[in-house]
Amino acid sequence: MSLLLSPLREATPERHRKAVHALRDGALTVTLTRQTDAEIRALVRNGDGIEYGVSLTEHGAFCSCKDALYRGATCKHALAVCISHLQHNAQPADAIHLMWTNGTVLCGERYPHRFWQHWNANALNWHDMCKPCVRQWTHPARANEVHDEPF
């Protein structure tokens, strides 16, 4: 989370405003290219079709645009990645988590308020499902890990 919040804190209000407006108006589009616990990488395309590479790490936000390279500023492209990532990964506080029968929640939430223990493919259609749980279910990090079946 600090990968996203640090650039947002460091940016000027004007750059933040530009990023928000550009995302809302479609002048900037963000394509996530890589995500780990230590780094988020994305391509940000502007309205002219020019793409900028953005990398967010614990050491800072880096972008291939002139604003970031020459001025060392947190640019609107890096902010757009932060904002887009936060928006797409936001979930309701009362999201339904997926839980194995042994009590393990797929996303790692320790005390879920709502959970579904014997789920099926219909879980993918529910709007209030925990997105990290669904992602873990549909794209498990370790394919060899043995869990009991949810059905």
N, C-alpha and C positions, 0 to 999 in steps of 0.2 A: 504494500500500500504506500510506503514511503517513496517508492519509485514514481508514483503518480502525484503525491501531495507536495513533494519538494518543489518541482517545477511550478506548480500552481501557486505556491507561496512566494516564490522568487519573482514571478512575472509582474510586470506593471499592469495596472488595471486596464490601460488602453490595449495592450496586447491580448489580454484575457478577453476583452470585449470583441476584438477582431476575430479571435478564434471561435468564440460562441456564435457570432453572426455568420461567419463563413461556413461553419458546420450546418447551421440552421438553414441557410440559403442554398446550400449545395455547392458553394464555391470551393470548399475543401472536402475531399473524401479520404477516409483513412482505411487502409488495408493492413491488417495485422499480419506480419510475416513470421514472427517467432515470439514465443513467450516462455520464460522460465521464472523461477523464484527470484533470480538475480537480474533479469533483463527483459525488457519488452522492446521489440523492433517492429517498425511499421513503415509503410510507404504512404506519403501524403501527397495527393495530386491536387493541384490548384485548378482554377477555371480555365487556364490556358493549356492544360494537359501536362504541365511540368511536374515531375515527381521529385520529392525530396525524401531522403532516407532519414529516419528518426530512430534513435536508440535511447532508451531510458534505463539508467543503471543506478546503483547506489552512489556512484560518483558524480552523477548529474545527467542532464538532458543534452543530447548531442543531435544536431541536424546538419544536413548538407547545404542548407541555404546560406546566402551571404550574411544575413542578419546574425545568425548563430556563429558562422565561421570567422567573420571579421570583427564583429562587435562583441562577441562573447555573450550575447543576450539570450535569454530564454525566449524563443521565437513562437509565433502563433502555430507553427506546424507541430512543435513538441506539445504545446498546450492542447491542440486539437486531438492528439493521440491520447493524452491524459483524460480529457473530457469524454471522448468517444468511448474509451475503455471503461470509465466509471459508469457511463450511461448504459452500455451494453451488458455490464456485469451486475448492475443493480438488481436487487430482488426485494420483494416485499418482506417486511420484518416477520410476517407470519407465513413464510414460504413453507411448503410441504417438503420435508426431507425424505430421502429414500434410506431405509434402514434394513440391513440384513437381519435374519432371524436371531443372530447372536448378539444383537444390540448395537452393532457398529454402523454409524451413519456414513454414507459414502463420501460426503464432503469433509468429514472430520468434525462437524458440529458436535459439541459434547452434550448439550442439553436442549435438543430441539423441542419447540412447543407443539409442533405438528409433524407427524411423520406417517409414512406408509410402509408397512413391513412386507406385505405380499402384493407387490405391484406387478403390472404387466405393461405391454407396449402402449396402452392408453395413457400412461404417465407422460409420454412425450407430447400429448395434446393439451395438457392442463397448463393454463397460463401462470398459475401460482406455484409451480414446482420449483424447487431449488435448482438453479442452473448448474452450479458446480456438481451437485449430486447426479444430475442427468448426464453431464459431460463425463463424469467418472464412470458411470454405468455404460454409456455408449462408446467411450474411448478409454478403456482402462489403461492406466500407466504401466501396469505389469500384467501382461496377458497370462503369465504362468501362475499368478496368484489364485489360489483356490478359495472360492466362497460358496456358501450354500445357495441354491437357486432361489430366485425371488418368487417363482410361480407356485 
